[in-house]
Amino acid sequence: MTKTAFIYHEHCELHDMGEEHPESPLRTKAIRDRLISTGLMNELIPLEAYQAKKEHVLRVHHSNYVEQLDRISPRHGLIQADPDTLMGPHTWEASYLAAGAGILAVDGVMNKAFNRAFCAVRPPGHHAEPNVTMGFCFFNNIAVAAEHAIKHHGLKKVAIIDFDVHQCNGTIEMYENRPDVMVCTSFQHPFYPNSHWAVEHPHILLTPMVAFSDFRDVRIAWEEQWLPALTAHQPEMIFISAGFDAHTKDPLGQINWQTEDYFWLTQAIAEAADQLCHGRIVSILEGGYHLEALADGAEAHIRALMA
């Protein structure tokens, strides 16, 4: 069994954009409750996230953007950060905790405290661009973690695999001109955010999924495109933006993945990591808005990481 950390912080659940908002505090609670009820938590290394430092966030975000978020953080009530994203009294802390979880995960993997980590934190991150809040995201957590691996630990090449139903526009914006960071992403198309879907770079691999399709196209893409490209890239660590909203039950997507598809893809990534980068994987939660399907998918994902 591969030593795997589970990184979370209960204060991430204090970030609350309202009872009707799909990006709910119940999301991470559902994952933790599932791991406890199945006994899987006893087989993981549970760690409490700490806040990222501003210098970590500034590796991927513009200083005026970070300072503006710090400045507008409300003491009471909610403010609109973008049409879909609200900021409340606890959003600032949760955002820095979500970014810090990835840093803790990278440090633990590089220090050989564990081989892999899953960060069950929120707000999510892959839509956040260097100076733009969007899609429920404030800081690009996966990019903060990847930059920490590069800048602090001296890794030369890394890869980010994003299997959310929504395209990782923020991550692509940050790494479009950075061939040291390979990005492989599957996403429903045409669909939100409807940007960055026609980028043409050999280190950015895009796998659009048509509405109501199943997992077959992504399985083919893995075998014929992603795995050969990763093998050629030779990453020293693999990062996963783990979205579970391509599940057939999810209300925000129109893709028909099943729970076992998350296990298959994660297992394939883990096998590649074993071959390419000593098994090093850091995974961070992105989407997933049907609580039962989210818990199912996250459990399958974690079991495959641990195998």
Residue frames relative to the residue before (quaternion, step in Angstrom):
aa qw qx qy qz dx dy dz
M 1.0000 0.0000 0.0000 0.0000 0.00 0.00 0.00
T 0.3965 -0.7316 0.5113 0.2150 3.56 -0.89 0.97
K 0.4596 -0.6785 0.4960 0.2870 3.60 -0.83 0.96
T 0.0182 0.8166 -0.5693 0.0935 3.55 -0.59 1.21
A 0.2764 -0.7602 0.5695 0.1464 3.55 -0.91 0.97
F 0.1862 -0.7240 0.6510 0.1316 3.52 -1.27 0.60
I 0.0736 -0.8319 0.5495 -0.0230 3.55 -0.39 1.28
Y 0.1514 0.7782 -0.5869 0.1643 3.54 -0.77 1.06
H 0.0586 -0.7523 0.6454 0.1185 3.53 -1.36 -0.07
E 0.4894 -0.6950 0.4431 0.2846 3.56 -0.77 1.04
H 0.6074 0.5698 -0.3661 0.4151 3.59 1.11 -0.50
C 0.5073 0.6093 -0.4386 0.4232 3.60 1.22 -0.16
E 0.6584 0.5116 -0.3044 0.4606 3.57 1.18 -0.53
L 0.5392 0.6014 -0.4121 0.4216 3.60 1.26 -0.02
H 0.5590 0.5581 -0.3863 0.4762 3.58 1.25 -0.40
D 0.1090 0.8129 -0.5485 0.1627 3.56 -0.36 1.27
M 0.1819 -0.8207 0.5374 0.0676 3.57 -0.54 1.21
G 0.7410 -0.3861 0.2126 0.5065 3.58 1.21 0.40
E 0.6666 -0.5683 0.3293 0.3526 3.52 -1.15 0.77
E 0.7343 0.4282 -0.2346 0.4716 3.60 1.02 -0.77
H 0.5412 0.6396 -0.4119 0.3582 3.60 1.20 -0.20
P 0.4774 -0.7099 0.4311 0.2869 3.62 -0.79 0.96
E 0.6625 0.4564 -0.3154 0.5034 3.62 1.12 -0.57
S 0.0505 0.8702 -0.4710 0.1354 3.46 0.48 1.39
P 0.5919 -0.5539 0.4449 0.3807 3.60 -1.21 0.44
L 0.5790 0.6047 -0.3735 0.3996 3.58 1.18 -0.48
R 0.5266 0.6579 -0.4098 0.3490 3.61 1.20 -0.41
T 0.7368 0.3873 -0.2449 0.4972 3.60 0.68 -1.03
K 0.5884 0.5585 -0.3695 0.4532 3.59 1.12 -0.57
A 0.6364 0.5350 -0.3315 0.4460 3.60 0.98 -0.81
I 0.6477 0.5086 -0.3184 0.4695 3.58 1.00 -0.78
R 0.6786 0.4856 -0.2994 0.4628 3.58 0.83 -0.95
D 0.6453 0.5217 -0.3268 0.4524 3.58 0.93 -0.85
R 0.6488 0.5172 -0.3228 0.4554 3.59 0.99 -0.80
L 0.6740 0.4967 -0.3052 0.4537 3.58 0.89 -0.89
I 0.6449 0.5045 -0.3175 0.4782 3.57 1.09 -0.69
S 0.6967 0.4935 -0.2879 0.4337 3.59 0.83 -0.98
T 0.7021 0.4415 -0.2673 0.4906 3.59 1.10 -0.63
G 0.4854 -0.6652 0.4315 0.3683 3.59 1.25 -0.27
L 0.4476 0.7173 -0.4408 0.3015 3.57 1.28 -0.06
M 0.5732 0.6015 -0.3798 0.4066 3.57 1.12 -0.62
N 0.6296 0.5545 -0.3352 0.4288 3.59 1.08 -0.67
E 0.6890 0.4618 -0.2700 0.4890 3.57 1.22 -0.41
L 0.6278 0.5168 -0.3218 0.4850 3.57 1.33 -0.10
I 0.4112 -0.6395 0.5709 0.3098 3.54 -1.35 0.12
P 0.1610 -0.8221 0.5373 0.0975 3.63 -0.12 1.22
L 0.0050 -0.7961 0.6038 -0.0392 3.55 -0.87 0.99
E 0.3749 -0.7101 0.5522 0.2243 3.53 -1.13 0.72
A 0.4466 -0.7002 0.4936 0.2582 3.56 -0.77 1.05
Y 0.1850 -0.7333 0.6333 0.1642 3.53 -1.28 0.39
Q 0.6256 -0.5622 0.3856 0.3791 3.54 -1.23 0.40
A 0.4628 -0.6295 0.5487 0.2973 3.53 -1.10 0.76
K 0.4434 -0.6374 0.5474 0.3123 3.54 -1.22 0.43
K 0.6358 -0.5398 0.3803 0.3996 3.53 -1.15 0.51
E 0.6176 0.5628 -0.3472 0.4258 3.59 1.05 -0.73
H 0.6096 0.5409 -0.3517 0.4607 3.60 1.13 -0.59
V 0.6800 0.4893 -0.2791 0.4693 3.55 0.93 -0.94
L 0.6579 0.5314 -0.3063 0.4371 3.58 1.05 -0.76
R 0.5076 0.6263 -0.4361 0.3999 3.60 1.22 -0.06
V 0.7985 0.2553 -0.1261 0.5304 3.59 1.15 -0.57
H 0.7442 0.3389 -0.2086 0.5364 3.60 1.23 -0.33
H 0.5509 -0.6127 0.4577 0.3341 3.55 -1.16 0.66
S 0.5796 -0.6238 0.4003 0.3386 3.56 -1.02 0.79
N 0.6522 0.5134 -0.3378 0.4438 3.61 0.96 -0.76
Y 0.6148 0.5401 -0.3390 0.4641 3.60 1.13 -0.62
V 0.6765 0.4834 -0.2918 0.4727 3.59 0.84 -0.97
E 0.6624 0.5050 -0.3045 0.4620 3.58 0.93 -0.87
Q 0.6315 0.5262 -0.3367 0.4593 3.59 1.04 -0.73
L 0.6496 0.5044 -0.3221 0.4689 3.60 0.94 -0.83
D 0.6299 0.5245 -0.3295 0.4686 3.57 1.00 -0.82
R 0.6986 0.5045 -0.2696 0.4298 3.55 0.94 -0.96
I 0.7569 0.4048 -0.2235 0.4619 3.60 0.90 -0.89
S 0.3902 0.7322 -0.4847 0.2770 3.61 1.23 -0.07
P 0.3119 -0.7997 0.4805 0.1798 3.62 -0.47 1.15
R 0.4398 -0.6692 0.5276 0.2836 3.55 -1.19 0.55
H 0.7848 0.1038 -0.0360 0.6099 3.56 1.17 -0.62
G 0.8214 0.2770 -0.1789 0.4654 3.55 -1.22 0.50
L 0.5011 -0.6339 0.5083 0.2978 3.52 -1.36 -0.29
I 0.1112 -0.7531 0.6412 0.0967 3.53 -1.21 0.62
Q 0.4913 -0.6665 0.4857 0.2800 3.53 -1.19 0.67
A 0.1918 -0.7900 0.5738 0.0994 3.59 -0.57 1.16
D 0.7334 -0.1209 0.0343 0.6681 3.57 1.27 -0.51
P 0.7463 -0.4305 0.2243 0.4554 3.65 -1.14 0.22
D 0.7696 0.3435 -0.1843 0.5057 3.61 1.10 -0.63
T 0.7395 0.4316 -0.1709 0.4875 3.56 1.26 -0.40
L 0.0962 -0.8051 0.5850 0.0174 3.54 -0.75 1.11
M 0.2565 -0.7564 0.5882 0.1268 3.52 -1.20 0.66
G 0.0841 -0.8089 0.5817 0.0139 3.55 -0.82 1.04
P 0.7773 -0.3719 0.2323 0.4511 3.58 -1.25 -0.08
H 0.7573 0.3726 -0.2030 0.4965 3.61 1.11 -0.59
T 0.4267 0.7313 -0.4518 0.2810 3.59 1.26 -0.02
W 0.6213 0.5542 -0.3492 0.4300 3.58 0.93 -0.87
E 0.6884 0.4726 -0.2922 0.4662 3.61 0.79 -0.99
A 0.6682 0.5083 -0.3102 0.4460 3.60 0.86 -0.93
S 0.6427 0.5306 -0.3260 0.4462 3.59 0.99 -0.81
Y 0.6842 0.4599 -0.2865 0.4882 3.59 0.94 -0.81
L 0.6172 0.5213 -0.3467 0.4766 3.61 1.13 -0.56
A 0.6465 0.5201 -0.3218 0.4560 3.59 0.96 -0.86
A 0.6629 0.4768 -0.2987 0.4940 3.58 1.01 -0.79
G 0.6658 0.5190 -0.3023 0.4426 3.58 0.99 -0.80
A 0.5668 0.6021 -0.3900 0.4052 3.60 1.11 -0.57
G 0.6647 0.5077 -0.3017 0.4576 3.55 0.97 -0.84
I 0.6263 0.5272 -0.3314 0.4690 3.57 1.06 -0.71
L 0.6387 0.5155 -0.3120 0.4785 3.57 0.99 -0.87
A 0.6490 0.5236 -0.3115 0.4556 3.57 0.99 -0.85
V 0.6581 0.5040 -0.3110 0.4649 3.59 0.89 -0.91
D 0.6601 0.5080 -0.3151 0.4550 3.58 0.87 -0.92
G 0.6675 0.5119 -0.3056 0.4461 3.58 0.92 -0.87
V 0.6538 0.4967 -0.3087 0.4802 3.57 0.98 -0.83
M 0.6990 0.4722 -0.2836 0.4561 3.57 0.84 -0.94
N 0.6985 0.4397 -0.2648 0.4987 3.60 1.13 -0.60
K 0.4439 -0.7402 0.4020 0.3056 3.57 1.42 0.12
A 0.3074 0.7281 -0.5389 0.2916 3.57 1.10 0.72
F 0.7522 -0.0712 0.0438 0.6536 3.56 1.27 -0.58
N 0.5265 -0.6584 0.4491 0.2960 3.57 -1.25 0.39
R 0.8031 0.1056 0.0051 0.5864 3.52 1.09 -0.82
A 0.0870 -0.7920 0.6026 0.0455 3.54 -1.24 0.43
F 0.1384 -0.7353 0.6548 0.1074 3.51 -1.25 0.63
C 0.1929 -0.7884 0.5797 0.0722 3.56 -0.78 1.08
A 0.1257 -0.7941 0.5937 0.0332 3.58 -0.42 1.27
V 0.3068 0.7596 -0.4952 0.2893 3.53 0.39 1.28
R 0.0573 -0.7596 0.6464 0.0427 3.51 -1.34 0.32
P 0.4572 -0.0755 -0.8846 -0.0526 1.59 -2.34 0.93
P 0.5686 -0.5756 0.4547 0.3724 3.56 -1.27 0.43
G 0.3708 -0.8029 0.4438 0.1448 3.60 -1.20 0.16
H 0.6281 0.6454 -0.3528 0.2538 3.60 0.96 -0.73
H 0.6152 0.5228 -0.3683 0.4610 3.61 1.22 -0.08
A 0.5605 0.6256 -0.3930 0.3743 3.61 1.16 -0.45
E 0.2197 -0.7674 0.5942 0.0991 3.55 -0.77 1.11
P 0.7498 -0.4119 0.2342 0.4619 3.64 -1.16 0.21
N 0.8230 0.0775 -0.0402 0.5613 3.60 1.02 -0.67
V 0.6376 0.5131 -0.3192 0.4778 3.58 1.16 0.57
T 0.2564 -0.7075 0.6414 0.1492 3.54 -1.05 0.95
M 0.2742 0.7654 -0.5594 0.1612 3.59 -0.85 0.84
G 0.8444 0.2428 -0.1483 0.4538 3.52 -1.32 0.35
F 0.6963 -0.4733 0.2456 0.4804 3.58 1.01 0.91
C 0.6522 0.5534 -0.2850 0.4327 3.63 1.28 -0.09
F 0.2110 -0.7738 0.5885 0.1022 3.57 -1.07 0.84
F 0.7794 0.0812 -0.0267 0.6206 3.58 0.82 -1.03
N 0.4247 -0.6909 0.5204 0.2674 3.56 -1.06 0.75
N 0.2737 -0.8330 0.4593 0.1421 3.55 0.16 1.36
I 0.6742 0.4978 -0.3138 0.4462 3.59 0.88 -0.88
A 0.6528 0.5026 -0.3137 0.4721 3.59 1.05 -0.74
V 0.6016 0.5403 -0.3568 0.4677 3.61 1.04 -0.71
A 0.6734 0.4902 -0.2947 0.4683 3.59 0.94 -0.90
A 0.6610 0.5097 -0.3127 0.4534 3.59 0.90 -0.90
E 0.6683 0.4928 -0.3075 0.4648 3.58 0.95 -0.83
H 0.6043 0.5416 -0.3609 0.4596 3.57 1.10 -0.60
A 0.6371 0.5220 -0.3255 0.4644 3.58 1.00 -0.79
I 0.6974 0.4649 -0.2652 0.4767 3.57 1.01 -0.84
K 0.7610 0.4132 -0.2193 0.4495 3.56 0.68 -1.11
H 0.7579 0.3849 -0.2109 0.4826 3.60 0.89 -0.89
H 0.7883 0.3198 -0.1604 0.5006 3.56 0.90 -0.92
G 0.4911 -0.7300 0.3862 0.2770 3.56 1.26 0.06
L 0.3329 0.7367 -0.5270 0.2622 3.60 1.11 0.48
K 0.3945 -0.7499 0.4922 0.1996 3.56 -1.00 0.86
K 0.7995 0.0645 -0.0093 0.5971 3.56 1.08 -0.74
V 0.0181 0.7692 -0.6387 0.0139 3.56 -1.06 0.83
A 0.2432 -0.7477 0.5944 0.1686 3.56 -1.31 0.19
I 0.1748 -0.7488 0.6313 0.1011 3.54 -1.18 0.71
I 0.0917 -0.7731 0.6269 0.0309 3.56 -0.85 1.05
D 0.0730 -0.8087 0.5831 -0.0265 3.55 -0.65 1.18
F 0.0079 0.8264 -0.5627 0.0179 3.61 -0.55 1.12
D 0.2617 0.7513 -0.5413 0.2722 3.57 1.03 0.82
V 0.5647 -0.5946 0.4376 0.3690 3.60 -1.18 0.44
H 0.7028 0.3955 -0.2477 0.5369 3.58 1.23 -0.47
Q 0.5181 -0.6793 0.4299 0.2920 3.56 -0.93 0.90
C 0.4528 -0.7226 0.4687 0.2307 3.55 -0.99 0.94
N 0.1002 -0.8555 0.5068 0.0367 3.55 0.59 1.19
G 0.6567 0.5245 -0.3230 0.4351 3.59 0.96 -0.84
T 0.6606 0.5058 -0.3040 0.4640 3.56 0.94 -0.90
I 0.6613 0.4928 -0.3096 0.4732 3.58 0.94 -0.84
E 0.6129 0.5507 -0.3462 0.4487 3.59 0.99 -0.79
M 0.6977 0.4822 -0.2716 0.4549 3.58 0.96 -0.85
Y 0.8177 0.2929 -0.1115 0.4828 3.58 1.00 -0.82
E 0.3258 0.7756 -0.4891 0.2307 3.58 1.26 0.16
N 0.7874 0.2658 -0.1258 0.5418 3.58 1.01 -0.82
R 0.5807 0.5462 -0.3719 0.4756 3.56 1.22 0.61
P 0.1549 -0.8423 0.5073 0.0961 3.64 0.16 1.18
D 0.5365 0.6077 -0.4200 0.4081 3.61 1.24 -0.07
V 0.7244 0.3438 -0.2106 0.5591 3.59 1.27 -0.35
M 0.1813 -0.7809 0.5916 0.0852 3.59 -0.45 1.20
V 0.1070 -0.7773 0.6180 0.0495 3.58 -1.01 0.84
C 0.0458 -0.7615 0.6465 -0.0060 3.57 -0.81 1.10
T 0.0873 0.8367 -0.5306 0.1039 3.59 -0.58 1.06
S 0.1619 -0.7389 0.6467 0.0983 3.54 -1.08 0.86
F 0.1054 0.7955 -0.5824 0.1298 3.58 -1.00 0.85
Q 0.5246 -0.6013 0.4946 0.3444 3.54 -1.19 0.55
H 0.0532 0.7975 -0.5968 0.0705 3.57 -0.97 0.88
P 0.5311 -0.2547 -0.8043 0.0788 1.55 -1.76 1.79
F 0.1515 0.7672 -0.5946 0.1870 3.54 -0.98 0.94
Y 0.6877 -0.4422 0.3636 0.4464 3.56 -1.29 0.15
P 0.6171 -0.1939 -0.7623 -0.0223 1.64 -1.94 1.63
N 0.4148 -0.7475 0.4423 0.2711 3.57 1.30 0.18
S 0.6264 0.4689 -0.3802 0.4932 3.57 0.89 0.93
H 0.8109 0.2731 -0.1997 0.4774 3.56 -1.27 0.39
W 0.4811 0.6894 -0.4325 0.3259 3.61 1.16 0.37
A 0.7206 0.3900 -0.2472 0.5173 3.61 1.25 -0.10
V 0.2857 0.7697 -0.5178 0.2403 3.59 1.20 0.51
E 0.1290 -0.8028 0.5801 0.0485 3.59 -0.88 0.91
H 0.3322 0.6770 -0.5869 0.2946 3.51 -0.20 1.41
P 0.5320 -0.6612 0.4093 0.3351 3.61 -0.89 0.77
H 0.7006 0.4475 -0.2863 0.4764 3.62 1.15 -0.44
I 0.6472 0.4262 -0.3266 0.5411 3.61 1.30 0.17
L 0.0520 -0.8188 0.5715 -0.0177 3.59 -0.37 1.25
L 0.1193 -0.8174 0.5636 0.0017 3.54 -0.54 1.26
T 0.0371 -0.7890 0.6133 -0.0079 3.56 -0.87 1.01
P 0.1264 -0.8140 0.5637 0.0597 3.61 0.01 1.26
M 0.1983 -0.7636 0.6062 0.1001 3.54 -1.12 0.78
V 0.3650 -0.7242 0.5353 0.2363 3.60 -0.80 0.94
A 0.6436 -0.5368 0.3788 0.3925 3.55 -1.16 0.62
F 0.8459 0.1761 -0.1870 0.4674 3.51 -1.17 0.91
S 0.4513 0.6596 -0.4767 0.3660 3.60 1.20 0.38
D 0.4056 -0.6920 0.5358 0.2636 3.55 -1.29 0.29
F 0.7822 -0.3931 0.2483 0.4147 3.56 -1.30 -0.31
R 0.4773 0.7339 -0.4220 0.2357 3.60 1.18 -0.47
D 0.6638 0.5185 -0.3243 0.4304 3.61 0.89 -0.88
V 0.6686 0.4829 -0.3057 0.4757 3.58 1.01 -0.76
R 0.6085 0.5374 -0.3567 0.4623 3.59 1.05 -0.66
I 0.6498 0.4936 -0.3096 0.4880 3.59 0.99 -0.83
A 0.6423 0.5273 -0.3232 0.4526 3.58 0.97 -0.88
W 0.6255 0.5314 -0.3390 0.4598 3.59 0.99 -0.79
E 0.7340 0.4523 -0.2477 0.4419 3.55 0.74 -1.06
E 0.7837 0.3652 -0.1798 0.4693 3.59 0.93 -0.88
Q 0.7972 0.2753 -0.1377 0.5193 3.61 1.11 -0.56
W 0.7417 0.4421 -0.2646 0.4295 3.58 0.54 -1.16
L 0.7064 0.4680 -0.2887 0.4457 3.60 0.69 -1.01
P 0.6569 0.4799 -0.3377 0.4735 3.66 0.86 -0.73
A 0.6582 0.5036 -0.3187 0.4600 3.61 0.98 -0.79
L 0.6408 0.5130 -0.3205 0.4728 3.58 0.99 -0.80
T 0.6430 0.5256 -0.3207 0.4555 3.55 0.96 -0.85
A 0.6691 0.4794 -0.2956 0.4849 3.58 1.01 -0.78
H 0.6597 0.5291 -0.3001 0.4413 3.58 1.06 -0.76
Q 0.1463 -0.8323 0.5147 0.1449 3.58 1.10 -0.76
P 0.0446 0.8236 -0.5626 0.0567 3.63 0.59 1.09
E 0.3935 -0.7085 0.5371 0.2338 3.54 -1.20 0.59
M 0.7604 0.0412 -0.0806 0.6432 3.57 1.34 -0.04
I 0.2266 -0.7527 0.6012 0.1435 3.56 -1.14 0.67
F 0.1694 -0.7644 0.6183 0.0687 3.53 -0.97 0.99
I 0.1559 -0.7826 0.5975 0.0786 3.55 -1.07 0.77
S 0.1923 -0.6986 0.6772 0.1278 3.52 -1.00 0.96
A 0.1159 -0.8569 0.5023 0.0013 3.54 -0.03 1.38
G 0.0312 0.7858 -0.6135 0.0725 3.54 -0.27 1.32
F 0.1989 -0.8046 0.5526 0.0875 3.56 -0.92 0.90
D 0.4651 0.7021 -0.4184 0.3401 3.57 1.23 0.48
A 0.5130 0.5706 -0.4606 0.4463 3.60 1.23 0.39
H 0.4233 0.7030 -0.4615 0.3372 3.59 1.31 -0.01
T 0.5969 -0.6200 0.3829 0.3356 3.55 -0.99 0.85
K 0.6862 0.4859 -0.2888 0.4578 3.62 1.13 -0.54
D 0.5353 0.6727 -0.4081 0.3071 3.60 1.17 -0.37
P 0.4298 -0.7405 0.4579 0.2393 3.61 -0.85 0.93
L 0.6949 0.4928 -0.2847 0.4396 3.61 1.16 -0.42
G 0.7454 0.3390 -0.2160 0.5318 3.60 1.23 -0.18
Q 0.3065 -0.7385 0.5699 0.1895 3.54 -1.35 0.13
I 0.4732 0.6443 -0.4438 0.4050 3.56 1.06 0.83
N 0.3422 -0.7997 0.4762 0.1290 3.55 -0.96 0.91
W 0.1507 0.7739 -0.5925 0.1651 3.57 0.72 1.07
Q 0.2967 -0.7193 0.6032 0.1756 3.52 -1.27 0.60
T 0.6932 -0.4816 0.3264 0.4254 3.58 -1.22 0.39
E 0.6636 0.5241 -0.3150 0.4310 3.60 0.93 -0.86
D 0.5676 0.5929 -0.3875 0.4198 3.61 1.18 -0.40
Y 0.6268 0.5216 -0.3344 0.4724 3.58 1.07 -0.68
F 0.6306 0.5141 -0.3373 0.4736 3.57 1.04 -0.72
W 0.6621 0.5186 -0.3171 0.4383 3.60 0.85 -0.95
L 0.7008 0.4701 -0.2872 0.4533 3.58 0.78 -0.99
T 0.6548 0.5022 -0.3178 0.4670 3.59 0.95 -0.83
Q 0.6377 0.5178 -0.3275 0.4669 3.58 0.97 -0.79
A 0.6423 0.5152 -0.3217 0.4675 3.59 1.00 -0.79
I 0.6458 0.5035 -0.3175 0.4781 3.59 0.99 -0.83
A 0.6525 0.5220 -0.3159 0.4495 3.58 0.95 -0.89
E 0.6464 0.5076 -0.3225 0.4696 3.59 0.97 -0.80
A 0.6381 0.5103 -0.3231 0.4775 3.59 1.03 -0.75
A 0.6441 0.5208 -0.3214 0.4590 3.58 0.99 -0.83
D 0.6184 0.5414 -0.3430 0.4548 3.58 1.04 -0.74
Q 0.6995 0.4703 -0.2596 0.4713 3.56 1.01 -0.83
L 0.7922 0.3881 -0.1570 0.4441 3.57 0.93 -0.94
C 0.8535 0.0793 0.0381 0.5136 3.60 0.86 -0.89
H 0.6425 -0.5723 0.3203 0.3962 3.58 0.91 0.98
G 0.6666 -0.5416 0.2963 0.4177 3.59 1.13 0.62
R 0.4299 0.7378 -0.4427 0.2734 3.59 1.24 0.02
I 0.1418 0.7692 -0.6070 0.1403 3.56 -0.70 1.19
V 0.0329 -0.7423 0.6688 0.0271 3.53 -1.10 0.85
S 0.0724 -0.8043 0.5896 -0.0163 3.56 -0.65 1.19
I 0.0831 -0.7938 0.6023 0.0106 3.56 -0.98 0.91
L 0.5132 -0.6687 0.4551 0.2869 3.57 -0.91 0.95
E 0.1072 -0.7445 0.6550 0.0724 3.52 -1.13 0.83
G 0.8516 -0.0922 0.0784 0.5101 3.62 -0.48 -1.15
G 0.3212 0.7043 -0.5987 0.2060 3.51 -1.46 -0.08
Y 0.0594 0.8726 -0.4703 0.1183 3.56 -0.08 1.31
H 0.5819 0.4456 -0.3990 0.5510 3.58 1.29 0.27
L 0.4275 -0.7753 0.3872 0.2575 3.55 -0.24 1.28
E 0.6684 0.4863 -0.3153 0.4661 3.61 0.90 -0.81
A 0.6700 0.4870 -0.2956 0.4760 3.58 0.93 -0.90
L 0.6132 0.5409 -0.3390 0.4652 3.58 1.07 -0.72
A 0.6735 0.4811 -0.2950 0.4773 3.59 0.88 -0.92
D 0.6277 0.5313 -0.3303 0.4633 3.59 1.01 -0.80
G 0.7024 0.4804 -0.2668 0.4524 3.56 0.82 -1.05
A 0.6643 0.4968 -0.3067 0.4667 3.57 0.93 -0.88
E 0.6275 0.5242 -0.3424 0.4628 3.60 1.00 -0.76
A 0.6616 0.4992 -0.3054 0.4689 3.60 0.91 -0.91
H 0.6331 0.5424 -0.3105 0.4567 3.56 1.01 -0.88
I 0.6965 0.4676 -0.2732 0.4708 3.57 0.85 -0.99
R 0.6287 0.5309 -0.3453 0.4513 3.60 0.97 -0.77
A 0.6639 0.4925 -0.3039 0.4736 3.59 1.01 -0.78
L 0.6152 0.5346 -0.3443 0.4660 3.59 1.07 -0.66
M 0.7065 0.4831 -0.2547 0.4502 3.56 1.01 -0.86
A 0.5462 0.6737 -0.3899 0.3095 3.59 1.12 -0.63
